[in-house]
């Protein structure tokens, strides 16, 4: 299992990324939502210059806001600064487009976009359809220090539902998603990926197609519960961001909200829909993955935290992570709130990473002496 961090792109947080690298985190995924955070590529350039071993990339780039050659050239520029360490996470713009009052890129258009992007990311020629005209395009000066293509930049496709997983299986080198962090969800995801690959004539093997999922993690103190003030403070922003996403899914597609939202769903909807429809997109994602606005604090329930975050004692977390690994997950990507992010990654690095790295023989022996006790699985959210 690899461990990454996701950064709400902000130039002043480069020191945080440097610390994460020093603590043993292997990847930094810099988020790309133009109207809530800083420009992702300006932030990645600073990170590329300050780090030495960490893999860095977009988490995720928004296809709908840039033509494929622009996305390819931007990544290849970062690859010139940090050769061989760059990857491209890319999606339709579930957050970025909705924040601007528009829907994400349709999946058929996204599929075509990725078909154009893939060769461009390798420095090859591709046909670009733009404003009703199709023409061949390639970078004309790739060997003059502007960009670098000779070090591969894998493409992680952001996908959740079955149709999107089909696009990922057809066009991606890996998958970045955000499913409930439990083995049942990961096994289902792998099954769906394999089926989607079979439908497009591709065998999706685990060792050739890594899967990463976005969540956050907290190591409980002795006697601490899911409704403690610290747990709410360190997990609430991620947990409530999942509610923002689910509201959009329900509003657009009429999907039923999952069971862990049942206790407060009607109240949450009433709160959001106080805003007029033509302005509501400016309210839904306020504080998104960075903090919890005061009126949303009552919705941070233990059930919501348990369904979206990895929270437990050191031993429970190690059990769960090993089970996730066995189920087919390759990377956990942690997105803590802005004010608590250093505390979160330091705790994980102190209590969890060493045990997973060295095998922690006493812990493993203890596992063989008692039945496994994992939290109950939760249904996939999309």
BELFENZI-V909521 format. One record per residue. N is the residue number from 0. BURIAL is 1 if it has 24 or more other C-alpha atoms within 12 Angstrom, else 0. Layout:
N;BURIAL  N;BURIAL
This chain:
0;1  1;1  2;1  3;1  4;1  5;1  6;1  7;1  8;1  9;1  10;1  11;0  12;1  13;1  14;0  15;1  16;1  17;1  18;1  19;1  20;1  21;0  22;1  23;1  24;1  25;1  26;1  27;1  28;1  29;1  30;1  31;1  32;1  33;1  34;1  35;1  36;1  37;0  38;1  39;1  40;1  41;1  42;1  43;1  44;1  45;1  46;1  47;1  48;1  49;1  50;1  51;1  52;1  53;1  54;1  55;1  56;1  57;1  58;1  59;1  60;1  61;1  62;1  63;1  64;1  65;1  66;1  67;1  68;1  69;1  70;1  71;1  72;1  73;1  74;1  75;1  76;1  77;1  78;1  79;1  80;1  81;1  82;1  83;1  84;1  85;1  86;1  87;1  88;1  89;1  90;1  91;1  92;1  93;1  94;1  95;1  96;1  97;1  98;1  99;1  100;0  101;0  102;0  103;1  104;1  105;0  106;1  107;0  108;0  109;1  110;1  111;1  112;1  113;1  114;1  115;1  116;1  117;1  118;1  119;1  120;1  121;1  122;1  123;1  124;0  125;1  126;1  127;1  128;0  129;0  130;0  131;0  132;0  133;0  134;0  135;0  136;1  137;1  138;1  139;0  140;0  141;0  142;0  143;0  144;0  145;0  146;1  147;1  148;1  149;0  150;0  151;1  152;1  153;1  154;1  155;1  156;1  157;1  158;1  159;1  160;1  161;1  162;1  163;1  164;1  165;1  166;1  167;1  168;1  169;1  170;1  171;1  172;1  173;1  174;1  175;1  176;1  177;1  178;1  179;1  180;1  181;1  182;1  183;1  184;1  185;1  186;1  187;1  188;1  189;1  190;1  191;1  192;1  193;1  194;1  195;1  196;1  197;0  198;0  199;0  200;0  201;0  202;0  203;1  204;0  205;1  206;0  207;0  208;1  209;1  210;1  211;1  212;1  213;1  214;1  215;1  216;1  217;1  218;1  219;1  220;0  221;0  222;0  223;0  224;0  225;1  226;1  227;0  228;0  229;0  230;1  231;1  232;1  233;1  234;1  235;1  236;1  237;1  238;1  239;1  240;1  241;1  242;1  243;1  244;1  245;1  246;1  247;1  248;1  249;0  250;0  251;0  252;0  253;0  254;0  255;0  256;1  257;1  258;0  259;1  260;1  261;0  262;0  263;1  264;1  265;0  266;0  267;1  268;1  269;0  270;0  271;1  272;0  273;0  274;0  275;0  276;0  277;0  278;0  279;1  280;1  281;1  282;1  283;1  284;1  285;1  286;1  287;1  288;1  289;1  290;1  291;1  292;0  293;0  294;0  295;1  296;1  297;0  298;1  299;1  300;1  301;1  302;1  303;1  304;1  305;1  306;1  307;1  308;1  309;1  310;1  311;1  312;1  313;1  314;1  315;1  316;1  317;1  318;1  319;1  320;1  321;1  322;1  323;1  324;1  325;0  326;1  327;1  328;1  329;1  330;1  331;1  332;1  333;1  334;1  335;1  336;1  337;1  338;0  339;1  340;1  341;1  342;1  343;1  344;1  345;1  346;1  347;1  348;1  349;0  350;1  351;1  352;1  353;0  354;1  355;1  356;0  357;0  358;0  359;0  360;0  361;0  362;0  363;0  364;0  365;0  366;0  367;0  368;0  369;0  370;0  371;0  372;0  373;1  374;1  375;0  376;1  377;1  378;1  379;1  380;1  381;1
